[in-house]
Amino acid sequence: MACCTAGGLRLLAHSSSPSSPGDSPARLSCKAVEQRHSTALAAKNRAPAAPNPLVLEAQGRVCTGQTQTRPLGEDQAFKVLQTIARSAREEIPDDERVSGAQLGAFFAAMAIRSASFPRDTQWSEGERKAMRQFWPQLVQVLPPDVLFVADPDGTLMEDVLHSGLSFVGRGPVEMRLVGALREMLRGDHLGFEEIVGILRDLLPLGEDGDGSKVSDVLVAAFLIALRMNGETDRELKAFCMAFDDELGKLPVANVSSLTHYGEPYDGNTRFFRSTLFVAAVRASYGECCLLHGVDRMPPKWGVTEEQMLNKLGAATTLSPAEAASLLEDVGFAYVSQREARKSLYSLLAIREHIKKRPTVATTEKVQRYVKASGREAIVTGFYHQGYEEPLLMLMRRRGVDAGLIVKGEEGALSLTTKSPSPDATIRGHPLNFCAGFRPPSSTSNVTAQNIDGILRETFSKTLNATDFHFESTLTPRLERPRQLENNIEHGLTALRGVKGAAYDRIVFNAAMVDNLLGCSGVSDPFAAIERAREAIDSGKALKLLMRYVSSSSKCVSTSSRRIPEH
């Protein structure tokens, strides 16, 4: 087997001198197995490759949860396995090759479905038929790490042995990962310390460290297995907290109030993303806001706050310490994961190739890159049911005073001003569902509860903008190919005081966050709405945003940090 590096990912290729068909893969010597795996990890200088689209589509169907998985039909299963076999034999062009990460994700999903999923989402008859035909071929051309992930216990076809059965990993990091995968591929879970240890050994990928020696196959299998098994609280906390000390102690901003905004990192592709402008409104009257994210992220590759700030001319290479300084000076700041959590950012390329969102897509929204001397809150969005309480648990674990989750369009944390349709089919909570916690208030009629030894008010409600005297309006759409420019135009036009759907959405979101988090002076939601409107109509919000653009650039003007080119 040979291998080439593609955008940080390794492409599997068949060697020019494969084992003869008569050689039993199970009888390969330890030296031969090691040589085969070492060759599969060798880096070659080839152009970056996108994931194979046919296999990626199949991953979208099978690399997900117990109820969401959609088994492949016979025709698709045959095409996928045939493509994998042809890719391993170098019978298709390099730019169509199936990457190691794709193979790790796909075969991990197949193994977990076979071992632990309910009948409806286990293998279809078409998948079984395709595997019976192709597995004897695949064991001849795939390397041991892939074969291990696909069939860790040798039960796939009892009369077909393979080198994956003796695979234990290459080096201590892989050996630790293989041990964990033996449990995970059966549907079992890992402990907090075990996951933290694996992550710290493994990341960052692609640098001269232990992580650079680990197979993408195993990394992808680990990420997908964790998500498909349904993360426990321990597993989520491990991913959330593993790199808290990556840059040392967190800087402290001397501000009386700070809200951390955690939008989904993969952005919006269809609807106006308002959080950047909402944060500017809130910061203009003293509710300091820290946004965080990335420039671009799969699977959506949508519009993000970092893209908008770059387009406006702001610096997005701030360190957390520089962000803390700007919070004190301006009341607003943005931190990129690229600067604050390089270890987690190093997963970006593999995330493109595994198709589905990994566990880190949930936990990266609940980061705390700067502390405040005063009150702190975290706000984030969600879409899929089941992550409401885990997100709030992570917020409480962060030690903040208040937390809020919002079910918004595209999973973003923005409330819509559109009234719900009576004919709409609702899966889980409806749009504008909110839940959270805040410090107890003497003016509130909510009974405080003792949670984790701290007295807090908890709440959950679904908000309708018309109840607060907003007109029901459709969320502005982002038109291809100018989605980024559209989003900025909607936001800046609203901050200039032009009334309309974008203006109402920004006001509604700023006011409701203030009210739900229990911010000072706005226990009455209508008072919060008037304060947000005044911040826009007076020009304060737009002035603050433009001041941040200028100040952030000056803050890093002497730095040599540059934004990576794509």
C-alpha positions in Angstrom: 0.0 0.0 0.0 1.1 3.6 -0.6 -0.3 6.8 0.6 -0.3 10.4 -0.3 -1.1 13.5 1.8 -4.0 15.6 0.6 -4.9 18.8 2.4 -3.7 17.2 5.7 -5.4 14.0 4.8 -3.9 10.8 3.5 -5.2 9.0 0.4 -4.9 5.2 0.3 -3.4 3.7 -2.7 -2.5 0.2 -3.9 1.2 -0.6 -4.1 2.8 -1.8 -7.3 3.6 -5.1 -5.7 0.6 -6.3 -3.7 0.4 -9.6 -1.9 -0.6 -12.4 -4.2 -4.2 -13.6 -4.0 -3.0 -16.8 -2.5 -1.4 -15.1 0.5 -3.6 -15.2 3.5 -3.8 -11.7 5.0 -4.1 -13.1 8.4 -0.8 -14.8 8.0 1.1 -11.7 7.1 4.1 -11.4 9.4 4.2 -8.7 12.0 7.0 -7.1 10.0 4.9 -7.1 6.8 1.9 -5.6 8.6 4.1 -2.9 10.1 5.7 -2.1 6.7 2.3 -2.0 5.1 0.9 0.5 7.7 4.1 2.6 7.7 3.9 3.0 3.9 0.2 4.0 4.2 1.3 6.8 6.5 4.0 8.2 4.3 3.4 11.7 3.1 3.8 12.4 -0.7 3.7 15.8 -2.3 0.4 15.9 -4.2 -2.3 18.6 -4.5 -5.0 18.8 -1.9 -8.0 16.6 -2.7 -11.7 17.1 -1.9 -13.6 14.1 -0.5 -14.9 11.5 -3.0 -18.5 12.7 -3.6 -20.1 9.3 -4.0 -18.7 8.0 -0.8 -19.3 11.3 1.0 -23.0 11.1 0.1 -23.1 7.6 1.6 -21.4 8.9 4.7 -24.2 11.5 5.0 -26.7 8.6 5.2 -24.9 6.2 7.6 -22.6 8.3 9.8 -25.2 9.5 12.1 -27.4 8.6 15.0 -29.5 5.5 15.8 -32.8 7.1 14.5 -31.4 9.4 11.8 -29.3 6.8 9.9 -30.7 5.8 6.5 -29.3 2.4 5.3 -28.0 2.2 1.8 -29.9 0.5 -0.9 -28.3 -2.3 -2.9 -27.3 -0.2 -5.9 -25.7 2.5 -3.8 -23.9 0.0 -1.5 -22.4 -1.7 -4.6 -21.3 1.5 -6.1 -19.7 2.7 -2.8 -17.7 -0.5 -2.2 -16.7 -0.7 -5.8 -15.4 2.8 -5.6 -13.4 2.1 -2.5 -11.9 -1.0 -4.1 -11.0 0.8 -7.3 -9.6 3.8 -5.3 -7.3 1.4 -3.3 -6.1 -0.1 -6.6 -5.4 3.3 -8.1 -7.9 2.8 -10.8 -9.4 6.2 -10.5 -7.8 9.7 -10.7 -6.0 11.1 -7.7 -8.6 13.9 -7.3 -11.4 11.3 -7.0 -9.6 9.0 -4.6 -11.3 8.0 -1.3 -9.3 9.5 1.6 -8.3 7.7 4.7 -10.6 9.9 6.7 -13.5 8.9 4.6 -12.7 5.2 4.9 -12.4 5.6 8.7 -15.7 7.3 9.0 -17.6 5.1 6.7 -16.4 1.8 8.0 -16.7 2.9 11.6 -20.3 3.7 10.9 -20.9 0.3 9.3 -19.3 -1.5 12.3 -21.3 0.5 14.9 -24.5 0.0 13.1 -23.9 -3.8 12.9 -22.9 -4.0 16.5 -25.3 -1.8 18.4 -28.0 0.0 16.3 -31.7 -1.0 16.4 -33.1 -3.2 13.6 -34.4 -0.4 11.4 -31.0 1.3 11.1 -28.8 -1.8 11.0 -27.5 -3.0 7.7 -30.0 -3.3 4.8 -30.1 -6.5 2.8 -28.5 -4.6 0.0 -25.6 -3.6 2.2 -25.1 -7.2 3.3 -25.1 -8.4 -0.3 -22.6 -5.8 -1.4 -20.3 -6.6 1.5 -20.4 -10.3 0.8 -19.2 -9.7 -2.7 -16.6 -7.0 -2.1 -15.1 -7.9 1.3 -12.8 -10.7 0.0 -11.4 -8.1 -2.5 -11.1 -5.3 0.1 -9.0 -7.4 2.5 -6.4 -7.7 -0.3 -6.0 -4.0 -1.0 -6.9 -2.0 2.2 -4.3 -1.4 4.9 -4.6 -2.9 8.4 -5.9 0.2 10.1 -8.9 0.3 7.7 -9.5 -3.4 8.0 -9.4 -3.1 11.8 -12.0 -0.4 11.9 -14.3 -2.3 9.5 -14.0 -5.6 11.3 -12.3 -5.3 14.7 -13.4 -8.7 15.9 -13.2 -10.7 12.7 -16.9 -11.4 12.5 -17.7 -9.8 9.2 -17.0 -12.9 7.2 -15.7 -15.8 9.4 -13.9 -17.5 6.5 -12.1 -14.3 5.4 -9.2 -13.5 7.6 -7.3 -10.2 7.4 -4.3 -8.2 8.7 -6.6 -5.9 10.7 -7.1 -8.7 13.3 -3.5 -8.3 14.4 -3.4 -4.5 14.2 -2.5 -2.8 17.4 -1.4 0.6 16.2 1.9 2.2 15.3 3.4 3.9 18.3 1.9 4.7 21.7 -0.7 7.3 20.4 -2.2 4.9 17.9 -2.1 2.0 20.3 -4.1 4.1 22.8 -6.5 5.1 20.1 -6.9 1.5 18.9 -7.7 0.4 22.4 -10.4 3.0 22.7 -11.9 2.1 19.3 -12.3 -1.5 20.3 -14.8 -0.3 22.8 -16.4 2.4 20.7 -17.0 0.3 17.7 -19.1 -2.0 19.9 -21.2 1.1 20.9 -19.6 1.6 24.3 -18.5 4.8 25.9 -15.2 6.2 27.2 -14.4 8.1 30.5 -13.5 11.7 30.9 -9.8 11.2 31.6 -9.5 8.7 28.7 -10.8 11.1 26.1 -8.8 14.0 27.5 -5.7 11.9 27.3 -6.3 10.8 23.7 -7.1 14.3 22.6 -4.0 15.8 24.2 -1.8 13.0 22.7 -3.4 13.4 19.3 -3.8 17.1 18.7 -2.7 19.3 17.0 -2.7 17.2 13.8 -0.2 17.9 11.0 2.6 19.2 13.2 5.9 17.6 14.2 4.4 15.8 17.2 2.8 12.6 18.1 -0.4 13.6 16.3 1.4 13.8 12.9 2.1 10.1 13.1 -1.4 8.9 13.6 -3.5 7.5 10.8 -6.4 9.7 9.5 -8.4 6.5 9.4 -8.3 6.1 13.1 -8.8 9.8 13.9 -12.0 9.9 11.7 -13.3 6.6 13.1 -12.8 8.0 16.6 -14.7 11.3 15.8 -17.6 9.5 14.1 -17.9 6.7 16.7 -18.2 9.2 19.5 -21.0 11.1 17.8 -22.9 8.0 16.6 -22.9 6.4 20.0 -24.5 9.5 21.5 -22.1 11.4 23.8 -22.4 11.1 27.5 -21.9 14.1 29.7 -18.4 12.9 30.6 -17.5 12.7 26.9 -18.9 16.1 26.1 -17.1 17.7 29.1 -13.8 16.1 28.0 -14.0 17.6 24.5 -15.1 20.9 25.9 -12.4 21.3 28.5 -9.4 19.3 27.1 -7.5 22.4 25.8 -8.6 25.1 28.3 -5.0 25.6 29.3 -3.5 25.5 25.8 -2.4 29.1 26.0 -2.0 29.3 29.7 -4.3 31.1 32.2 -7.3 32.9 30.6 -6.9 36.7 30.5 -9.4 38.7 32.5 -11.3 41.7 31.1 -12.2 44.3 33.7 -15.8 44.7 32.6 -19.0 44.5 34.6 -20.9 42.2 32.2 -19.7 39.9 29.4 -21.7 37.6 27.1 -19.9 34.9 25.1 -21.7 34.2 21.8 -21.2 30.7 20.4 -22.8 30.4 17.0 -22.4 27.2 15.0 -19.0 27.4 13.4 -20.1 26.3 9.9 -22.1 29.4 9.3 -25.4 30.2 7.5 -26.1 29.5 3.9 -29.8 30.5 3.6 -30.9 33.0 6.2 -29.6 36.3 7.5 -27.1 35.8 10.3 -27.7 38.6 12.7 -25.5 37.9 15.8 -22.6 40.2 14.8 -25.0 43.2 14.6 -27.0 42.1 17.7 -23.7 42.0 19.7 -22.8 45.5 18.5 -26.2 46.8 19.7 -25.8 45.2 23.1 -22.2 46.3 23.5 -23.2 49.9 22.8 -25.2 50.1 26.0 -22.7 48.3 28.2 -23.4 44.6 27.7 -20.0 43.6 26.5 -19.9 40.8 23.9 -17.2 38.3 22.9 -17.9 36.4 19.7 -15.8 33.4 18.6 -15.7 31.1 15.6 -13.7 30.4 12.4 -13.4 31.8 8.9 -14.8 28.7 7.1 -16.0 25.3 8.4 -17.6 22.2 7.0 -20.1 20.8 6.4 -22.0 24.0 5.4 -19.1 26.4 4.6 -21.6 29.2 5.3 -21.4 32.9 6.2 -19.6 33.4 9.5 -18.8 36.4 11.8 -15.1 36.1 10.9 -15.9 36.4 7.2 -18.0 39.5 7.9 -15.4 41.1 10.1 -12.7 40.4 7.5 -14.8 42.0 4.8 -15.4 45.1 7.0 -11.6 45.4 7.6 -11.4 44.2 11.1 -8.5 42.1 12.4 -9.4 38.5 13.1 -6.0 37.3 14.3 -6.4 38.6 17.9 -5.1 36.6 20.8 -7.4 36.2 23.8 -5.3 38.7 25.7 -5.8 41.3 22.9 -9.5 40.5 22.8 -9.7 41.2 26.6 -8.0 44.6 26.0 -10.6 45.4 23.3 -13.4 44.4 25.5 -12.3 46.9 28.1 -11.8 49.6 25.4 -14.6 49.0 23.0 -16.9 46.5 24.8 -16.8 44.1 21.8 -14.3 41.5 20.5 -13.9 38.5 18.3 -11.6 35.5 18.8 -10.8 32.9 16.1 -10.4 29.3 17.1 -7.4 29.4 14.8 -5.7 31.7 17.3 -7.1 30.4 20.6 -7.4 26.6 20.1 -4.9 25.6 17.5 -5.3 22.0 18.5 -9.0 21.9 17.8 -8.6 24.0 14.6 -6.2 21.4 13.3 -9.2 19.0 12.8 -10.7 21.2 10.1 -9.5 19.2 7.1 -10.6 15.9 8.6 -14.0 17.4 9.5 -14.6 18.0 5.8 -13.9 14.4 4.9 -16.1 12.8 7.7 -19.2 14.7 6.4 -21.2 14.7 9.6 -20.6 17.2 12.5 -18.3 15.6 15.2 -18.6 16.1 18.9 -16.4 19.2 18.8 -19.1 21.0 16.7 -21.2 21.0 19.9 -18.5 21.7 22.4 -16.7 24.5 20.5 -19.8 26.7 20.9 -19.4 26.6 24.7 -15.9 28.0 24.9 -14.7 30.7 27.3 -11.6 32.4 25.8 -11.7 35.4 28.2 -12.9 35.8 31.7 -14.7 38.9 33.1 -14.2 40.6 36.4 -18.0 41.0 36.5 -21.0 39.0 35.5 -20.7 36.4 32.6 -23.2 34.6 30.4 -23.0 32.2 27.4 -25.5 32.1 24.6 -25.5 29.5 21.9 -27.8 27.9 19.3 -28.9 24.4 18.7 -31.2 22.5 16.3 -31.2 18.8 16.9 -33.3 17.6 19.9 -31.3 16.0 22.7 -28.6 18.6 22.9 -30.5 21.2 25.0 -29.6 19.9 28.5 -26.0 18.9 27.5 -25.3 22.4 26.3 -26.7 24.0 29.4 -24.7 21.5 31.5 -21.5 22.6 29.7 -22.4 26.3 30.4 -22.9 25.5 34.1 -19.6 23.6 34.1 -17.9 26.8 32.6 -18.9 28.6 35.8 -20.8 31.4 34.2 -23.7 33.2 35.9 -26.3 32.8 33.2 -26.8 30.6 30.1 -29.2 30.6 27.2 -29.8 28.2 24.3 -31.9 29.2 21.3 -33.4 27.0 18.5 -33.0 29.3 15.5 -33.1 28.9 11.8 -30.2 26.8 10.5 -29.3 25.9 14.1 -28.2 29.5 14.7 -28.9 31.3 17.9 -31.0 34.1 16.3 -34.7 34.3 17.0 -37.0 34.8 14.0 -39.7 37.4 13.8 -41.8 35.1 11.6 -44.9 33.8 13.2 -45.1 30.0 13.3 -47.3 28.4 10.6 -50.2 26.4 12.0 -49.6 23.8 9.2 -45.8 23.4 9.9 -44.5 20.0 10.8 -42.4 20.4 14.0 -39.6 18.0 14.8 -38.7 18.4 18.4 -38.9 22.0 19.7 -40.3 24.7 17.5 -38.2 27.6 16.2 -37.7 30.3 18.9 -37.6 27.8 21.7 -35.4 29.1 24.5 -34.1 27.6 27.7 -31.5 28.6 30.2 -30.6 29.7 33.7 -29.8 33.0 35.4 -29.2 34.4 38.9 -32.3 34.8 41.1 -34.0 38.1 41.0 -36.3 39.8 43.5 -38.5 41.1 40.7 -38.9 37.7 39.1 -41.9 35.3 39.6 -39.7 32.3 38.8 -38.8 30.1 41.7 -35.0 29.6 42.1 -33.6 26.1 42.2 -30.4 24.8 43.8 -28.4 23.4 40.9 -24.9 22.1 41.4 -24.9 23.9 44.8 -25.8 27.3 43.2 -29.1 29.0 43.4 -30.4 29.7 39.9 -33.6 30.5 38.1 -34.3 28.2 35.2 -36.6 28.8 32.3 -37.8 27.4 29.0 -40.3 29.1 26.7 -41.1 29.6 23.0 -41.1 33.2 21.9 -43.4 34.8 19.3 -42.3 38.2 18.1 -45.9 39.3 17.6 -46.5 39.0 21.3 -44.0 41.9 21.7 -45.7 44.0 19.0 -43.4 43.1 16.1 -44.9 42.5 12.7 -44.5 39.0 11.5 -41.8 39.1 8.8 -39.9 36.6 6.8 -36.2 36.3 7.6 -34.1 37.9 4.9 -32.6 35.3 2.5 -29.0 35.1 1.4 -28.7 35.1 -2.4 -26.0 33.1 -4.1 -23.3 33.8 -5.0 -23.2 37.0 -2.9 -24.3 35.5 0.4 -21.6 37.2 2.5 -22.2 40.6 0.9 -26.0 40.2 1.3 -25.6 39.4 5.0 -23.4 42.5 5.6 -25.8 44.7 3.6 -28.8 43.6 5.6 -27.0 44.2 8.9 -25.4 47.6 8.1 -28.6 48.8 6.6 -30.5 47.9 9.8 -27.8 49.5 12.0 -28.3 52.7 10.0 -31.8 52.8 11.3 -33.6 51.6 8.1 -36.8 49.8 9.4 -37.6 46.4 8.0 -37.2 42.6 8.7 -33.5 42.8 9.5 -33.9 45.8 11.8 -36.7 44.0 13.7 -34.8 40.8 14.0 -31.7 42.6 15.5 -33.9 44.5 18.0 -35.8 41.4 18.9 -32.7 39.3 19.5 -30.8 42.0 21.5 -33.8 42.7 23.7 -34.8 39.1 24.4 -31.2 38.1 25.3 -31.0 41.0 27.7 -34.3 40.0 29.3 -33.8 36.3 29.4 -30.3 36.5 30.9 -31.6 38.8 33.6 -29.5 41.8 32.6 -29.8 44.9 34.8 -32.7 47.3 34.2 -34.6 45.2 31.7 -36.8 42.8 33.6 -39.6 44.3 31.5 -39.1 42.9 27.9 -40.7 46.0 26.4 -38.1 48.2 28.2 -35.4 46.0 26.7 -36.9 46.5 23.2 -36.9 50.2 23.5 -33.3 50.3 24.7 -32.2 48.2 21.7 -34.1 50.4 19.3 -32.6 53.6 20.8 -29.1 52.1 20.4 -29.7 51.6 16.7 -31.7 54.8 16.0 -29.1 57.0 17.8 -26.3 55.5 15.7 -24.5 54.2 18.8 -24.5 50.6 17.6 -23.1 51.3 14.2 -20.5 53.7 15.6 -19.3 51.0 18.0 -19.0 48.4 15.3 -16.9 50.7 13.1 -14.8 51.7 16.1 -14.1 48.0 16.7 -13.0 47.5 13.1 -10.5 50.3 13.5 -9.3 49.4 17.0 -8.8 45.8 16.2 -6.6 46.6 13.2 -4.5 48.9 15.3 -4.3 46.3 18.1 -2.5 43.8 15.8 -0.8 46.3 13.5 2.6 45.4 14.9 1.9 41.6 14.7 3.1 39.4 11.9 0.1 37.1 12.2 -1.7 36.6 9.0 -5.0 34.9 8.0 -4.3 31.6 6.2 -5.2 31.7 2.5 -7.8 29.2 1.3 
